[in-house]
Amino acid sequence: MKQLLSILFIVFLCNGLFSQAPTAAELFDFNKSRNKKTTRGLQVLGGFAIANMGVSGYMYYNTKGVDKSFHEMNIMWNGVNTVIAVASLLPKDKNDMNLAKTNSWQSNTEATYIGAAALDLVYSTAGLYLTERAKTDFSNHDKYKGWGNSLIYNGAFLFLFDTGMFIDISATEKKYQK
């Protein structure tokens, strides 16, 4: 039994010592794949934001009360999302990186999506707070209720988006590590 364990230990040790780092071409392909997924995701975010601003821009002028406040917040919220999406889509040459930079970029990307998903829950919670506050603040009822509903709606979408992006980007890493 000791001999078997010794042989297995040596095999695993040698496997670790002689395993090869990914080639420059493999790193380039990995980074290109991850960046393509990120770009596609940001295009979805930007498209969602622009569509929301268009619909809410129209509805803002054709509704009253709570609905008007919902569309008002939707325009503001998705204006910010549009700026984020466009700024993130600006050309960057992030395909040609060494292993250390690739690993760092991958970790930072995953951490960004996890942090964003947590923040999305805060947005939705703030929306719930505003809808509850609307029940007692009658002078601002329409504003609080509409804004709260918009925060819940946008926070829920962004939570699904950021969680989906995290899963997609993490799956890219798992394929790379095989």
C-alpha positions as CSV (number, residue, x, y, z in Angstrom):
1,M,0.0,0.0,0.0
2,K,2.9,2.4,0.8
3,Q,4.4,1.7,-2.6
4,L,1.2,2.5,-4.4
5,L,0.8,5.7,-2.5
6,S,4.4,6.6,-3.2
7,I,4.0,5.9,-6.9
8,L,0.7,8.0,-7.0
9,F,2.4,10.8,-5.2
10,I,5.3,10.8,-7.7
11,V,3.0,10.7,-10.7
12,F,0.9,13.7,-9.4
13,L,4.1,15.6,-8.5
14,C,5.6,15.0,-12.0
15,N,2.3,15.8,-13.7
16,G,2.3,19.2,-11.9
17,L,6.0,19.9,-12.6
18,F,5.7,19.0,-16.3
19,S,2.3,20.4,-17.1
20,Q,2.6,23.1,-19.7
21,A,1.3,26.6,-19.4
22,P,-1.1,27.6,-22.2
23,T,0.5,28.8,-25.4
24,A,0.2,32.4,-26.5
25,A,-2.3,31.3,-29.2
26,E,-4.5,29.6,-26.5
27,L,-4.4,32.7,-24.3
28,F,-5.3,34.9,-27.3
29,D,-8.3,32.6,-28.1
30,F,-9.4,32.5,-24.5
31,N,-9.3,36.3,-24.1
32,K,-11.0,36.8,-27.5
33,S,-13.8,34.4,-26.5
34,R,-14.3,36.1,-23.1
35,N,-14.2,39.6,-24.6
36,K,-16.7,38.5,-27.3
37,K,-19.1,37.4,-24.6
38,T,-18.6,40.6,-22.6
39,T,-19.2,42.7,-25.8
40,R,-22.4,40.7,-26.6
41,G,-23.6,41.2,-23.0
42,L,-23.0,44.9,-23.1
43,Q,-24.8,45.2,-26.4
44,V,-27.8,43.5,-24.7
45,L,-27.6,45.9,-21.8
46,G,-27.3,48.9,-24.1
47,G,-30.2,47.6,-26.3
48,F,-32.4,47.0,-23.2
49,A,-31.6,50.5,-21.9
50,I,-32.3,52.3,-25.2
51,A,-35.5,50.4,-25.7
52,N,-36.6,51.3,-22.2
53,M,-35.8,55.0,-22.7
54,G,-37.7,55.0,-26.0
55,V,-40.8,53.4,-24.5
56,S,-40.6,55.4,-21.3
57,G,-39.9,58.6,-23.1
58,Y,-43.2,58.1,-25.1
59,M,-45.1,56.9,-22.0
60,Y,-43.9,59.8,-19.8
61,Y,-45.9,62.2,-21.9
62,N,-48.9,60.0,-22.2
63,T,-49.5,58.9,-18.5
64,K,-50.1,60.5,-15.2
65,G,-49.5,59.8,-11.5
66,V,-47.6,56.6,-10.6
67,D,-47.1,55.5,-14.2
68,K,-45.6,58.9,-15.1
69,S,-43.1,58.6,-12.2
70,F,-42.3,55.1,-13.2
71,H,-41.3,56.2,-16.7
72,E,-39.5,59.2,-15.4
73,M,-37.2,57.0,-13.2
74,N,-36.9,54.5,-16.1
75,I,-35.5,57.2,-18.4
76,M,-33.0,58.4,-15.8
77,W,-31.9,54.9,-14.8
78,N,-31.5,53.6,-18.4
79,G,-29.7,56.8,-19.4
80,V,-27.0,55.7,-16.9
81,N,-27.1,52.1,-18.2
82,T,-26.7,53.4,-21.8
83,V,-23.6,55.5,-20.8
84,I,-22.1,52.4,-19.0
85,A,-22.7,50.1,-21.9
86,V,-21.4,52.6,-24.5
87,A,-18.3,53.4,-22.4
88,S,-17.6,49.7,-21.9
89,L,-17.9,49.0,-25.6
90,L,-15.2,51.5,-26.6
91,P,-12.3,49.6,-28.3
92,K,-9.7,48.0,-26.1
93,D,-7.1,45.6,-27.1
94,K,-7.4,43.0,-24.4
95,N,-6.9,39.9,-26.4
96,D,-3.1,39.8,-26.4
97,M,-2.2,39.3,-22.7
98,N,0.2,37.0,-20.9
99,L,-1.0,34.4,-18.4
100,A,-0.8,36.6,-15.3
101,K,-2.7,39.4,-17.0
102,T,-5.3,37.0,-18.3
103,N,-5.9,35.5,-14.9
104,S,-6.1,38.9,-13.3
105,W,-8.5,40.2,-16.0
106,Q,-10.7,37.1,-15.6
107,S,-10.8,37.4,-11.8
108,N,-11.6,41.1,-12.0
109,T,-14.3,40.5,-14.6
110,E,-16.0,37.8,-12.4
111,A,-15.7,40.0,-9.3
112,T,-17.3,42.9,-11.1
113,Y,-20.3,40.9,-12.1
114,I,-20.7,39.5,-8.6
115,G,-20.4,43.0,-7.1
116,A,-22.9,44.3,-9.6
117,A,-25.4,41.6,-8.8
118,A,-25.1,42.4,-5.1
119,L,-25.7,46.1,-5.9
120,D,-28.7,45.2,-8.0
121,L,-30.3,43.6,-4.9
122,V,-29.7,46.9,-3.1
123,Y,-31.5,48.8,-6.0
124,S,-34.5,46.5,-5.7
125,T,-34.5,46.8,-1.9
126,A,-34.5,50.6,-2.3
127,G,-37.4,50.2,-4.7
128,L,-39.3,48.2,-2.1
129,Y,-38.5,50.9,0.5
130,L,-39.9,53.6,-1.7
131,T,-43.1,51.7,-2.5
132,E,-43.6,51.1,1.2
133,R,-42.9,54.8,2.0
134,A,-45.5,55.8,-0.6
135,K,-48.2,54.2,1.6
136,T,-47.6,56.8,4.3
137,D,-46.3,59.8,2.4
138,F,-49.4,60.9,0.6
139,S,-47.9,64.2,-0.7
140,N,-45.2,62.1,-2.6
141,H,-47.2,58.9,-3.1
142,D,-47.1,58.9,-6.9
143,K,-43.4,59.7,-7.1
144,Y,-42.3,57.2,-4.5
145,K,-44.5,54.4,-5.8
146,G,-43.5,55.0,-9.5
147,W,-39.8,55.4,-8.7
148,G,-39.9,52.4,-6.4
149,N,-41.5,50.2,-9.1
150,S,-38.9,51.3,-11.6
151,L,-36.1,50.5,-9.2
152,I,-37.5,47.0,-8.6
153,Y,-38.0,46.4,-12.3
154,N,-34.5,47.6,-13.3
155,G,-32.8,46.0,-10.3
156,A,-34.4,42.7,-11.2
157,F,-33.4,42.9,-14.8
158,L,-29.8,43.9,-13.9
159,F,-29.6,41.1,-11.3
160,L,-30.5,38.5,-13.9
161,F,-28.2,40.2,-16.4
162,D,-25.2,40.3,-14.1
163,T,-25.8,36.8,-12.7
164,G,-26.1,35.5,-16.3
165,M,-22.9,37.2,-17.4
166,F,-21.0,35.9,-14.3
167,I,-22.2,32.3,-15.2
168,D,-21.2,32.8,-18.9
169,I,-17.8,34.3,-18.1
170,S,-17.1,31.6,-15.5
171,A,-18.0,28.9,-17.9
172,T,-15.4,30.3,-20.3
173,E,-12.8,30.0,-17.6
174,K,-13.7,26.4,-16.8
175,K,-13.3,25.5,-20.5
176,Y,-9.9,27.2,-20.5
177,Q,-8.7,25.3,-17.5
178,K,-9.5,21.9,-18.9
